[in-house]
Amino acid sequence: MHENEHYNELITLITGTVRNLSLYPRTHPTIQTAVKRANEILHKLLSTQREIVIAVIKNTLLVEKTPFYTTTKGIEEFIDRLARIEINGIIFYRTINEKELLVLFESLTIPVEELAKQGGIAVRLKNLGVKGIEIKKIEEDIKTEIFKTYTAARDEIFNIMSELRLGHIPERTKIKELISDLNDAMLKDKNTLLCLTMLQDYDEYTFNHSVNVGILSLSLAQELGFKSDELLYIGLAGILHDIGKTRVPREIILKPSKLSTEEWVEMKKHPVHGRNIIKEIGGISDTTANFVLYHHLRRNLSGYPGLNGITAQPEGSKIVAIADTYDSMTTLRPYQKRFDPRESLDFINNRSGEDFEPDYVKAFIKALGIYPAGSVVRLDTNEIGVVSKVSVTDPQRPSVKLVMDETGGTINRIEEVSLEEKDPSTHQYKRTIVGTVGAAQQGLIDLNKYLK
């Protein structure tokens, strides 16, 4: 079962059991079965994590920062209940057991006034000897905010493309506002946003890819010093660059093998379709439409579509072209292997001057780092880790989340270490990257686990 499916079932069990305790006694089979299953799921999740956090931020329920936008009556009552007893966070630790879970669920059914007389829910749990659960007041952190912004952008692209596939032109779209939000998020915490572009999801590839290209385009444009209006045009072009594929037959878009000559002719029409769709939607500048039209033209004018009177690839199109190539190469798909981020940067750099603008390629490498987020690296300690944060002071020394120890054993508890850390006795670096690992070994690593 996928981790998100465990989260879904856990929330259903918790909220449903709290609700059912107002109908049945604690000994009822419905309650006992739910408590047992909730305990099983928690221990399954806690086998690879130190703790599991359930929180309510801005009226949204989250498990380990994964938001649940679909609500049920039980979830609504659960959120309201936490608000009334003035808490918004519950943390589960590895010592959790069925008895402690039942105490928690029962505590959440006690009238607010009675619970207050007992000192509140945290004091009640402590007095009853509960050690595997902690009650906290949790503030929304920047990472959660950024993840919600990313998800909102992906959902909006999904809605737009779905409408277009049905032959409808969306009457209203929030995409301009969302690009502005992504631009703000980039300024707040670039590392977190770039990590999100490396998350792997076959089912959502088309929509994730669109958002990723928007984010990567913004990152490069910011690095190059483009101004606010220009950032909006470029970010929009990035997120809408493939919108024209909604007018290309799905069997061509989804074909897992090489396209025929006739199919390739149809595929190459998508930039023109994209430009036309943007004009039909309205409210988006001709500049953005133009950037979308020429994102496959290439610097040496060898791409497509035709020149149509221009003599050079537009600047925004040059940016989107680099971002599109990088994300396409670093994304795992059923019919295409995932290239390592370092390999992808090397490929782009090797095509610098031909396909891509040299100064833009240099800026892109600088923005992402020598070892971009998502790179799987081997350290001189023989440990293996996933790059999670690029260092501003030394690009050779990012932060990594360790995946395997020096003996090749899997590390269950996720640990993030900075490669800038030195041994205080020798003043030598504790760890240094010696290279990236091969694609075969990378394929065994669930990047989603280390980049969220």
C-alpha positions as CSV (number, residue, x, y, z in Angstrom):
1,M,0.0,0.0,0.0
2,H,1.3,3.5,-0.9
3,E,2.2,5.8,2.0
4,N,-0.6,8.3,1.0
5,E,-3.2,5.4,1.1
6,H,-2.0,4.7,4.7
7,Y,-2.5,8.3,5.6
8,N,-6.0,8.3,4.1
9,E,-7.0,5.2,6.0
10,L,-5.5,6.5,9.2
11,I,-7.4,9.7,9.1
12,T,-10.7,7.8,8.3
13,L,-10.1,5.5,11.2
14,I,-9.3,8.3,13.7
15,T,-12.1,10.7,12.8
16,G,-14.6,7.8,12.4
17,T,-13.7,6.3,15.8
18,V,-13.9,9.6,17.6
19,R,-17.4,10.0,16.1
20,N,-18.5,6.4,16.8
21,L,-17.5,6.7,20.5
22,S,-20.5,8.9,21.0
23,L,-22.6,6.0,19.8
24,Y,-20.9,2.9,21.0
25,P,-19.0,1.9,24.2
26,R,-15.2,1.4,24.1
27,T,-15.7,-2.4,24.1
28,H,-17.8,-2.5,21.0
29,P,-16.3,-4.5,18.2
30,T,-16.5,-1.5,15.8
31,I,-14.3,0.6,18.2
32,Q,-11.9,-2.2,19.0
33,T,-11.4,-3.2,15.3
34,A,-10.8,0.5,14.3
35,V,-8.3,1.1,17.2
36,K,-6.4,-2.1,16.3
37,R,-6.2,-1.2,12.6
38,A,-5.1,2.4,13.4
39,N,-2.3,1.1,15.6
40,E,-1.2,-1.3,12.8
41,I,-1.0,1.6,10.3
42,L,0.9,3.9,12.7
43,H,3.5,1.2,13.4
44,K,3.9,0.5,9.7
45,L,4.6,4.2,9.1
46,L,6.7,4.6,12.2
47,S,9.0,1.7,11.0
48,T,10.7,4.3,8.7
49,Q,9.9,7.5,10.6
50,R,10.6,8.7,14.1
51,E,7.1,10.3,14.5
52,I,3.9,10.9,12.6
53,V,2.3,14.4,12.9
54,I,-1.4,15.1,12.3
55,A,-2.1,18.9,12.2
56,V,-4.8,21.4,11.3
57,I,-3.4,24.5,9.6
58,K,-5.8,27.1,8.3
59,N,-8.7,24.7,8.6
60,T,-6.9,22.1,6.5
61,L,-6.1,18.7,7.9
62,L,-2.6,17.5,7.2
63,V,-0.7,14.2,7.9
64,E,3.0,14.6,7.7
65,K,2.4,17.8,5.7
66,T,0.2,16.1,3.2
67,P,-3.0,18.1,3.0
68,F,-6.5,16.5,2.8
69,Y,-8.7,18.8,0.9
70,T,-11.6,16.3,0.6
71,T,-13.6,16.4,3.8
72,T,-16.2,14.2,5.4
73,K,-18.6,14.9,8.3
74,G,-16.2,13.1,10.6
75,I,-13.2,15.2,9.5
76,E,-15.1,18.4,9.8
77,E,-16.2,17.5,13.3
78,F,-12.6,16.4,14.2
79,I,-11.2,19.8,13.0
80,D,-13.9,21.7,14.9
81,R,-13.2,19.6,18.0
82,L,-9.4,20.4,17.9
83,A,-10.2,24.1,17.5
84,R,-12.6,24.1,20.5
85,I,-10.0,22.5,22.8
86,E,-7.4,24.9,21.4
87,I,-4.9,22.4,19.9
88,N,-4.1,21.7,16.3
89,G,-1.3,19.1,16.5
90,I,-1.1,15.4,17.6
91,I,2.3,13.6,17.4
92,F,2.5,9.8,17.5
93,Y,5.8,8.1,18.5
94,R,7.0,4.5,18.1
95,T,5.9,3.5,21.6
96,I,2.2,4.0,20.7
97,N,-0.1,1.2,21.5
98,E,-3.8,0.4,21.2
99,K,-4.5,1.3,24.9
100,E,-3.0,4.8,24.4
101,L,-4.9,5.3,21.1
102,L,-8.2,4.5,22.8
103,V,-7.4,7.0,25.6
104,L,-6.7,9.7,23.0
105,F,-10.0,8.9,21.1
106,E,-12.0,8.9,24.3
107,S,-10.4,12.2,25.5
108,L,-11.5,13.8,22.2
109,T,-15.1,13.0,23.1
110,I,-15.1,14.6,26.6
111,P,-17.1,17.8,26.8
112,V,-14.8,20.9,26.5
113,E,-15.7,22.1,30.1
114,E,-15.0,18.8,31.7
115,L,-11.7,18.4,29.8
116,A,-10.7,21.9,31.0
117,K,-11.3,20.8,34.6
118,Q,-8.8,18.0,34.1
119,G,-6.2,20.4,32.9
120,G,-6.7,20.0,29.2
121,I,-6.1,17.0,26.9
122,A,-2.3,17.0,27.2
123,V,-2.5,16.9,31.0
124,R,-5.2,14.1,30.9
125,L,-3.0,11.9,28.6
126,K,0.0,12.5,30.9
127,N,-2.0,11.6,34.0
128,L,-3.2,8.4,32.4
129,G,0.4,7.4,31.6
130,V,0.3,8.0,27.8
131,K,3.8,8.3,26.5
132,G,3.5,7.5,22.8
133,I,1.3,10.6,22.0
134,E,2.2,14.3,22.3
135,I,-0.3,17.2,22.0
136,K,1.1,20.4,20.5
137,K,0.2,23.8,19.1
138,I,1.7,23.7,15.7
139,E,2.3,26.8,13.5
140,E,2.2,26.6,9.8
141,D,5.8,26.5,8.5
142,I,7.1,27.8,5.2
143,K,7.5,24.2,3.8
144,T,3.8,23.4,4.4
145,E,2.7,26.7,2.8
146,I,4.9,26.1,-0.2
147,F,3.6,22.5,-0.6
148,K,0.1,23.8,-0.6
149,T,1.0,26.4,-3.2
150,Y,2.5,23.7,-5.4
151,T,-0.5,21.5,-5.1
152,A,-2.9,24.3,-5.9
153,A,-1.0,25.1,-9.0
154,R,-1.0,21.5,-10.1
155,D,-4.7,21.2,-9.5
156,E,-5.4,24.3,-11.5
157,I,-3.4,23.0,-14.5
158,F,-5.3,19.7,-14.2
159,N,-8.6,21.7,-14.3
160,I,-7.5,23.8,-17.3
161,M,-6.3,20.8,-19.3
162,S,-9.3,18.8,-18.5
163,E,-11.6,21.5,-19.8
164,L,-9.6,21.9,-22.9
165,R,-9.6,18.1,-23.6
166,L,-13.4,18.4,-23.5
167,G,-13.3,21.1,-26.1
168,H,-14.1,23.9,-23.6
169,I,-12.2,27.1,-23.1
170,P,-11.9,27.8,-19.3
171,E,-13.9,30.9,-18.4
172,R,-11.9,31.7,-15.4
173,T,-8.4,30.7,-14.3
174,K,-6.4,31.4,-11.2
175,I,-3.1,30.6,-12.9
176,K,-1.7,34.2,-12.9
177,E,-2.3,34.5,-9.2
178,L,-0.7,31.0,-8.6
179,I,2.4,32.0,-10.6
180,S,2.7,35.0,-8.4
181,D,2.4,32.8,-5.3
182,L,5.1,30.4,-6.7
183,N,7.4,33.4,-7.4
184,D,6.9,34.5,-3.7
185,A,7.6,30.9,-2.6
186,M,10.8,30.9,-4.6
187,L,12.0,33.9,-2.7
188,K,11.0,32.5,0.7
189,D,12.6,29.0,0.3
190,K,14.0,28.1,-3.1
191,N,15.3,24.8,-1.9
192,T,11.9,23.4,-0.8
193,L,10.3,24.5,-4.1
194,L,13.1,22.9,-6.2
195,C,12.8,19.7,-4.1
196,L,9.1,19.5,-5.0
197,T,10.0,19.5,-8.7
198,M,11.8,16.2,-8.1
199,L,8.8,14.3,-6.7
200,Q,7.8,11.3,-8.8
201,D,4.2,10.6,-9.7
202,Y,3.3,8.6,-12.8
203,D,-0.4,9.4,-12.7
204,E,0.2,13.2,-12.3
205,Y,3.2,13.5,-14.6
206,T,1.6,15.9,-17.1
207,F,0.4,18.3,-14.5
208,N,3.5,18.0,-12.3
209,H,5.7,18.6,-15.3
210,S,3.9,21.8,-16.2
211,V,4.2,23.2,-12.7
212,N,7.8,22.1,-12.5
213,V,8.8,23.8,-15.7
214,G,7.1,27.0,-14.4
215,I,9.1,26.8,-11.2
216,L,12.4,26.0,-12.9
217,S,11.8,28.9,-15.4
218,L,11.1,31.3,-12.5
219,S,14.3,30.1,-10.8
220,L,16.4,30.7,-13.8
221,A,14.7,34.1,-14.6
222,Q,15.3,35.2,-11.0
223,E,19.0,34.2,-11.3
224,L,19.3,36.2,-14.5
225,G,17.8,39.2,-12.8
226,F,14.5,39.6,-14.8
227,K,12.1,42.1,-13.3
228,S,8.7,41.3,-11.8
229,D,6.5,41.7,-14.9
230,E,9.0,39.6,-16.9
231,L,9.0,36.9,-14.2
232,L,5.3,36.7,-14.5
233,Y,5.4,36.3,-18.3
234,I,8.2,33.7,-18.1
235,G,6.6,31.7,-15.2
236,L,3.3,31.6,-17.1
237,A,5.0,30.4,-20.2
238,G,6.7,27.7,-18.3
239,I,3.5,26.4,-16.6
240,L,1.5,26.6,-19.9
241,H,4.2,25.5,-22.3
242,D,2.6,22.1,-23.0
243,I,-1.0,23.3,-22.9
244,G,-1.2,22.8,-26.7
245,K,-0.9,19.1,-26.2
246,T,-4.5,19.0,-25.3
247,R,-5.2,19.4,-29.0
248,V,-2.9,16.5,-30.0
249,P,-4.5,13.1,-30.1
250,R,-4.1,11.3,-26.7
251,E,-2.8,8.1,-28.4
252,I,0.2,10.2,-29.7
253,I,0.8,11.9,-26.3
254,L,0.7,8.6,-24.4
255,K,2.5,6.4,-27.0
256,P,5.3,4.5,-25.1
257,S,7.4,4.1,-28.2
258,K,8.9,6.2,-30.9
259,L,6.5,8.3,-32.9
260,S,5.9,7.7,-36.6
261,T,6.7,10.4,-39.1
262,E,3.0,11.3,-39.3
263,E,2.6,11.3,-35.5
264,W,5.7,13.5,-35.1
265,V,4.1,16.1,-37.5
266,E,1.1,16.2,-35.2
267,M,3.2,16.4,-32.0
268,K,5.2,19.4,-33.4
269,K,2.0,21.4,-33.7
270,H,1.6,21.7,-29.9
271,P,3.5,25.0,-29.6
272,V,1.2,26.6,-32.2
273,H,-1.9,25.1,-30.5
274,G,-0.6,26.4,-27.2
275,R,-0.2,30.0,-28.5
276,N,-3.7,29.8,-29.9
277,I,-5.3,28.5,-26.7
278,I,-3.7,31.2,-24.6
279,K,-5.1,33.8,-26.9
280,E,-8.6,32.1,-26.7
281,I,-8.5,32.0,-22.9
282,G,-7.7,35.7,-22.8
283,G,-6.3,37.8,-20.0
284,I,-2.7,36.4,-20.6
285,S,-0.2,38.6,-22.4
286,D,0.9,38.0,-26.0
287,T,4.4,37.9,-24.7
288,T,3.6,34.7,-22.7
289,A,1.9,33.3,-25.8
290,N,5.0,34.1,-27.9
291,F,7.3,32.4,-25.4
292,V,5.1,29.3,-25.5
293,L,5.1,29.3,-29.3
294,Y,8.9,29.2,-29.6
295,H,10.0,27.0,-26.6
296,H,11.1,24.3,-29.0
297,L,12.8,26.5,-31.5
298,R,16.3,26.3,-30.0
299,R,19.0,28.9,-30.0
300,N,20.4,27.8,-33.4
301,L,16.9,28.0,-34.9
302,S,17.0,24.2,-35.6
303,G,13.8,23.4,-33.7
304,Y,10.1,24.0,-34.4
305,P,7.8,25.7,-35.4
306,G,9.0,27.8,-38.3
307,L,10.6,31.3,-37.8
308,N,7.5,33.3,-38.9
309,G,9.7,36.3,-39.5
310,I,11.7,36.3,-36.3
311,T,15.5,36.1,-36.4
312,A,16.2,34.7,-32.9
313,Q,14.5,32.6,-30.2
314,P,12.8,34.9,-27.7
315,E,14.6,35.3,-24.4
316,G,11.7,33.8,-22.4
317,S,11.5,30.8,-24.8
318,K,15.2,30.2,-24.2
319,I,14.5,29.9,-20.5
320,V,11.5,27.6,-20.8
321,A,13.5,25.4,-23.2
322,I,16.2,24.7,-20.6
323,A,13.7,24.2,-17.8
324,D,11.6,21.8,-20.0
325,T,14.6,19.7,-21.0
326,Y,15.8,19.4,-17.5
327,D,12.5,18.4,-15.9
328,S,11.8,15.9,-18.8
329,M,15.1,14.2,-18.3
330,T,15.0,14.0,-14.5
331,T,11.4,12.7,-14.3
332,L,10.8,8.9,-14.0
333,R,8.1,7.7,-16.4
334,P,6.9,4.2,-17.2
335,Y,8.5,4.4,-20.7
336,Q,11.6,6.5,-19.9
337,K,14.4,6.1,-17.4
338,R,15.1,8.9,-15.0
339,F,18.4,10.7,-15.7
340,D,20.4,11.9,-12.6
341,P,20.1,15.7,-12.2
342,R,23.9,16.0,-12.7
343,E,23.7,14.0,-15.9
344,S,20.9,16.2,-17.1
345,L,22.9,19.4,-16.4
346,D,25.9,17.9,-18.2
347,F,23.7,17.1,-21.2
348,I,22.3,20.7,-21.3
349,N,25.8,22.1,-20.8
350,N,27.1,20.0,-23.7
351,R,24.4,21.5,-26.0
352,S,25.2,25.0,-24.8
353,G,25.8,27.3,-27.8
354,E,23.8,25.1,-30.1
355,D,20.4,24.3,-28.5
356,F,20.7,26.5,-25.4
357,E,22.0,30.0,-24.6
358,P,25.4,29.6,-22.9
359,D,24.9,32.4,-20.3
360,Y,21.5,31.0,-19.4
361,V,22.9,27.5,-19.0
362,K,25.6,28.8,-16.6
363,A,22.9,30.7,-14.6
364,F,20.8,27.5,-14.5
365,I,23.6,25.4,-13.1
366,K,24.3,28.2,-10.6
367,A,20.6,28.3,-9.5
368,L,20.3,24.5,-9.1
369,G,23.8,23.9,-7.8
370,I,26.4,21.5,-9.0
371,Y,24.5,18.7,-7.2
372,P,20.8,19.7,-7.6
373,A,18.0,18.7,-5.2
374,G,17.2,15.0,-5.9
375,S,20.7,14.0,-6.9
376,V,21.6,10.6,-5.4
377,V,25.2,10.8,-4.3
378,R,27.9,8.6,-2.8
379,L,30.0,10.0,0.1
380,D,33.6,9.3,1.0
381,T,32.2,7.4,4.0
382,N,30.6,5.0,1.5
383,E,27.1,6.3,2.7
384,I,24.5,7.1,0.0
385,G,22.2,10.1,0.3
386,V,19.7,12.3,-1.6
387,V,20.6,16.0,-2.0
388,S,17.9,17.9,-0.1
389,K,19.3,21.5,0.1
390,V,21.9,23.3,-2.0
391,S,24.5,25.3,0.0
392,V,24.7,29.0,-0.8
393,T,28.3,29.2,0.4
394,D,29.8,26.1,-1.1
395,P,27.9,24.3,-4.0
396,Q,30.1,21.2,-3.5
397,R,28.7,20.8,0.0
398,P,24.9,20.5,0.0
399,S,22.8,19.0,2.7
400,V,21.8,15.4,2.1
401,K,19.3,12.9,3.6
402,L,21.1,9.7,4.2
403,V,19.6,6.6,2.5
404,M,22.2,3.9,3.1
405,D,24.9,3.6,5.8
406,E,28.6,2.7,5.2
407,T,27.8,-1.0,5.1
408,G,25.1,-0.6,2.4
409,G,22.3,-1.1,4.9
410,T,19.1,0.9,4.6
411,I,18.7,3.8,7.1
412,N,15.1,3.6,8.4
413,R,15.1,6.9,10.3
414,I,15.6,9.8,7.9
415,E,18.6,11.9,8.9
416,E,19.6,15.1,7.2
417,V,23.3,16.1,7.4
418,S,25.2,19.1,6.1
419,L,28.4,18.3,4.1
420,E,29.7,21.6,5.4
421,E,30.0,20.1,8.9
422,K,33.6,19.5,10.2
423,D,35.0,17.2,12.8
424,P,35.9,19.5,15.7
425,S,39.0,17.5,16.6
426,T,40.6,17.3,13.1
427,H,38.9,20.4,11.4
428,Q,38.3,18.1,8.4
429,Y,35.0,17.7,6.7
430,K,33.1,14.8,8.0
431,R,31.7,13.8,4.6
432,T,32.5,14.7,1.0
433,I,30.7,13.7,-2.2
434,V,32.8,11.4,-4.4
435,G,30.2,11.1,-7.2
436,T,26.6,10.3,-8.1
437,V,25.3,6.7,-8.1
438,G,24.2,4.7,-11.1
439,A,20.7,4.7,-12.5
440,A,20.0,1.1,-11.5
441,Q,20.7,1.9,-7.8
442,Q,18.7,5.2,-8.1
443,G,15.7,3.2,-9.3
444,L,15.6,1.5,-5.9
445,I,15.2,4.7,-4.0
446,D,11.8,6.4,-3.4
447,L,12.7,10.1,-3.9
448,N,9.3,11.1,-2.6
449,K,10.2,9.8,0.8
450,Y,13.3,12.1,1.0
451,L,12.2,15.3,-0.7
452,K,8.8,16.1,0.9
